[in-house]
Amino acid sequence: MTHRSPSSFPVSRTIASSSNSLLKVFRRALKEGITREGWLALEGATLVEEALRSGELSPAAGVLRSRCSIRCVLLAEGHAPGFSSLLARLSPEVEVAQASDRAFQSVAQTVTPQGIAALVEIQRPELSALLRAAGVILVVACGVQDPGNLGTILRTAEAFGAHGLLALKSTVNVLNPKVVRASAGSVFRLPVYSGLDGDSVFQQLRQARIRMVAADARSRTSIANCNLRGSAAILIGNEAAGLNEEWARWADERLRIPLEPPVDSLNAAVSAAIFLYEAARQRRRN
């Protein structure tokens, strides 16, 4: 990739009016999460830096990963000098727009804007290709509603070597701004698929011979007694109601996490983390 010269950061356009068309795109996208083209909107130095770093990573051999590309950067005039090193790493094709501090403030969604936002394109591998991968481990979010929980599950899934996350229709959108922030960059790299039909997904998993394991506090079988070394999909249910029976019936095995009374359940993100850790532990041991 060809980077910009550190001494020169050409600005594609300078914006003074808060009614500018590009600012309207950023304003809507930062509120909703994505543009009409499906590009992800980010605000803040940490997320933009994480997106840039993700785009610079070389893909691991034999591992399917999402590809992240920054398409446009919006700077607040008063903050622009502080981002010189970041701007130097952008490819020349990236549009860089500079707005007055007041105009930037009109689109920002944070209480104390850091003066930088970006539009990012994420290209994911085809789901069918992911399901064909050998030894794949997936998380299926079945009605997870809290954006913080889903973002944490994404982060944990990447940390423990999962290959992707499938979110059913009843699950919060994986590109929700709060999900993106909670994922701390994992959403840029881990293949994620949102708004999926439950029965269709479970049929595809069965056809691909991926064993489905449901986190179920009512089960008599402990997670300590299961085998997660082969291809597996971990089903995580709703925070309050757990995994509904319609989807739980697809599971090849239902497993519980042993708990000391009177505690009888765990947060959805914590449960996912324990299952993912156990899968990673068994695979390393194997």
C-alpha positions in Angstrom: 0.0 0.0 0.0 1.3 3.5 -0.9 1.0 5.9 2.1 0.8 9.7 2.1 3.9 11.7 2.7 4.3 12.7 6.4 4.9 16.3 5.4 1.8 16.7 3.3 -1.8 15.8 4.0 -4.0 16.9 1.1 -7.5 17.7 2.2 -10.1 16.7 -0.4 -12.5 19.4 0.7 -12.9 22.0 3.4 -16.3 22.3 5.0 -17.7 25.3 6.9 -21.5 24.7 6.8 -23.2 22.2 9.0 -25.7 21.6 6.1 -22.9 20.2 3.8 -23.9 17.0 2.1 -21.0 15.0 3.4 -21.7 16.1 6.9 -25.3 14.9 6.4 -24.0 11.5 5.5 -21.8 11.4 8.6 -24.5 12.8 10.9 -27.0 10.1 9.8 -24.4 7.3 9.7 -22.9 8.0 13.1 -26.4 7.9 14.6 -27.5 4.7 12.8 -24.2 3.0 12.5 -23.9 2.6 8.7 -24.4 4.6 5.5 -26.9 3.6 2.9 -24.0 1.9 1.0 -23.4 -0.2 4.1 -20.2 1.5 5.2 -19.6 1.6 8.9 -19.4 5.0 10.6 -16.8 5.5 13.4 -16.1 8.4 15.7 -13.0 8.8 17.9 -9.3 8.3 17.5 -9.2 4.8 19.1 -11.8 3.3 16.7 -10.3 5.0 13.6 -6.8 3.8 14.6 -8.1 0.3 15.2 -9.8 0.2 11.8 -6.6 1.4 10.2 -4.5 -1.1 12.0 -6.9 -3.9 11.0 -6.6 -2.9 7.4 -2.8 -3.1 7.6 -2.7 -6.7 9.1 -1.6 -9.5 6.8 -4.2 -12.3 6.7 -3.2 -15.4 8.6 -2.6 -18.5 6.4 -5.8 -20.6 6.1 -7.9 -18.2 8.3 -10.9 -16.4 6.8 -11.0 -12.8 8.1 -12.9 -9.7 7.2 -11.1 -7.0 5.2 -11.3 -3.5 6.6 -10.8 -0.4 4.4 -11.1 3.3 5.4 -13.0 5.2 2.7 -13.3 8.7 4.1 -12.0 10.6 7.1 -13.6 13.7 8.6 -11.4 16.0 10.7 -12.3 18.9 13.0 -10.0 21.8 12.0 -8.8 22.5 15.5 -7.8 18.8 16.1 -6.3 18.0 12.6 -2.6 18.6 13.5 -2.8 16.0 16.3 -3.6 13.3 13.8 -0.7 13.8 11.4 0.9 10.4 12.1 -2.4 8.6 11.5 -3.1 10.5 8.3 0.4 9.6 7.0 -0.6 5.9 7.1 -3.7 6.4 4.9 -3.7 5.3 1.3 -3.9 8.1 -1.3 -7.3 6.9 -2.3 -8.9 7.8 1.0 -10.9 11.1 1.0 -9.9 13.4 3.8 -12.3 16.2 4.6 -11.8 19.0 7.1 -14.7 20.8 8.8 -14.8 23.7 11.1 -14.9 22.7 14.8 -18.5 23.9 14.9 -19.6 21.9 11.9 -17.9 18.8 13.2 -19.7 19.3 16.5 -23.0 19.2 14.6 -22.4 15.6 13.5 -20.6 14.2 16.6 -22.4 11.7 18.8 -20.0 11.8 21.7 -20.2 14.3 24.6 -16.6 15.4 24.1 -15.7 14.9 20.4 -12.1 14.0 19.6 -12.3 15.7 16.2 -12.0 12.6 14.0 -14.6 10.3 12.3 -14.4 7.9 9.4 -16.4 5.8 7.0 -15.2 2.2 6.8 -16.0 -0.6 4.4 -15.9 -4.1 5.8 -15.8 -7.0 3.3 -16.6 -10.4 4.8 -16.0 -13.8 3.4 -19.0 -15.6 2.1 -20.8 -17.5 4.9 -20.8 -20.7 2.9 -17.0 -20.5 2.7 -16.7 -20.0 6.4 -18.9 -23.0 7.1 -16.7 -25.2 4.9 -13.6 -24.3 6.8 -12.0 -27.2 8.7 -12.2 -27.1 12.5 -14.3 -24.0 12.5 -15.7 -22.6 15.8 -18.6 -20.1 15.6 -20.8 -18.2 18.0 -24.5 -17.9 17.2 -26.2 -15.0 19.0 -29.8 -16.0 19.5 -31.6 -12.9 20.7 -28.8 -11.1 22.5 -30.2 -7.6 23.0 -27.7 -5.6 24.9 -25.1 -3.9 22.5 -22.4 -4.0 25.2 -22.9 -7.8 25.6 -22.7 -8.4 21.9 -19.6 -6.3 21.5 -18.0 -8.1 24.4 -18.9 -11.5 22.8 -17.2 -10.3 19.6 -14.1 -9.3 21.4 -14.0 -12.5 23.3 -14.6 -14.6 20.2 -11.6 -13.1 18.5 -9.4 -13.4 21.6 -10.1 -17.2 21.9 -9.7 -18.0 18.2 -13.3 -18.3 17.0 -13.8 -17.9 13.3 -17.0 -15.9 13.1 -20.2 -14.8 14.7 -23.7 -15.3 13.4 -26.5 -13.1 14.8 -30.1 -14.1 14.3 -32.8 -11.5 13.5 -33.8 -11.0 17.1 -30.2 -10.0 18.0 -29.1 -6.3 18.1 -27.4 -5.2 14.9 -23.7 -6.1 15.0 -23.0 -2.6 13.4 -24.8 -0.7 16.2 -22.4 2.0 17.4 -22.4 0.7 20.9 -21.6 -2.8 19.7 -18.7 -1.5 17.6 -17.2 0.4 20.6 -17.6 -2.6 22.9 -15.9 -4.9 20.4 -12.8 -2.7 20.6 -11.9 -3.4 17.0 -12.8 -7.1 16.7 -15.8 -6.2 14.5 -13.3 -5.1 11.8 -11.6 -8.5 11.7 -13.9 -11.2 12.8 -16.4 -12.2 10.2 -19.9 -11.3 11.5 -23.3 -11.8 9.9 -26.4 -10.1 11.1 -30.2 -10.4 10.7 -30.1 -14.1 9.9 -33.1 -16.4 9.9 -32.7 -19.0 12.7 -34.0 -22.1 11.0 -32.0 -21.3 7.8 -28.8 -20.9 9.8 -29.3 -24.1 11.8 -30.0 -26.0 8.6 -26.8 -24.7 7.0 -24.8 -25.7 10.1 -26.3 -29.2 10.1 -25.6 -29.6 6.4 -22.0 -28.5 7.0 -21.7 -31.1 9.8 -20.9 -28.4 12.4 -21.9 -29.6 15.8 -24.3 -27.2 17.6 -23.8 -26.8 21.3 -26.4 -24.8 23.4 -25.6 -22.9 26.6 -28.5 -24.1 28.8 -28.5 -23.6 32.5 -31.2 -26.3 32.8 -29.1 -29.1 31.3 -27.7 -31.9 33.4 -24.5 -32.1 31.3 -21.6 -29.9 32.4 -19.5 -28.1 30.0 -16.5 -29.9 31.6 -17.7 -33.2 30.1 -18.1 -32.1 26.5 -15.9 -32.3 23.4 -15.3 -29.0 21.6 -12.3 -30.0 19.6 -14.1 -30.4 16.3 -16.1 -27.9 14.3 -18.7 -26.4 16.6 -21.3 -23.6 16.9 -22.0 -22.2 20.3 -25.6 -21.0 20.8 -26.0 -18.1 23.2 -29.5 -17.0 24.1 -31.3 -13.9 25.3 -30.0 -12.2 28.5 -33.3 -12.5 30.3 -35.1 -15.5 28.8 -32.1 -17.6 27.6 -32.3 -19.8 24.5 -35.8 -20.3 23.4 -37.0 -23.9 22.8 -37.6 -23.4 19.1 -33.9 -22.9 18.5 -32.6 -25.0 21.4 -34.1 -28.1 19.7 -31.6 -27.8 16.9 -28.7 -28.3 19.3 -26.8 -31.6 19.3 -26.0 -31.1 22.9 -27.1 -28.8 25.7 -24.5 -27.9 28.3 -24.5 -26.0 31.6 -21.8 -24.0 33.4 -21.5 -25.4 36.9 -22.4 -22.7 39.4 -22.5 -22.4 43.2 -26.0 -21.8 44.6 -27.9 -19.5 45.0 -26.5 -18.2 41.7 -28.4 -19.9 38.8 -27.3 -18.0 35.7 -24.6 -15.8 34.2 -24.5 -12.8 31.9 -24.7 -13.8 28.2 -21.3 -12.4 27.4 -19.7 -14.2 30.4 -21.3 -17.5 29.4 -20.0 -17.1 25.8 -16.6 -16.3 27.2 -16.5 -19.5 29.3 -17.6 -21.7 26.4 -15.1 -20.1 24.1 -12.3 -20.4 26.6 -13.1 -24.1 27.1 -13.1 -24.7 23.3 -9.7 -22.9 23.0 -8.3 -24.9 26.0 -9.3 -28.2 24.5 -7.9 -27.3 21.1 -4.6 -26.2 22.5 -4.4 -29.4 24.6 -5.3 -31.5 21.6 
